[in-house]
């Protein structure tokens, strides 16, 4: 085995692993971002509403 063959083989294995990892985890990331955005919007809207009620 040539040293470069080992590195290239490991790199391809690593790339395959990374792609499988990304494809298996991206729904979780999307859901997390959606929940965070929804929570932020909820916080902003409820904060605005409570501020309006406080003023009134």
ABEGO torsion letter per residue (X at the ends): XBAAAAAAAAAAAAAAAAAAAAAAAAAAAAAAAAAAAAAAAAAAAAAAAAAAAAAX
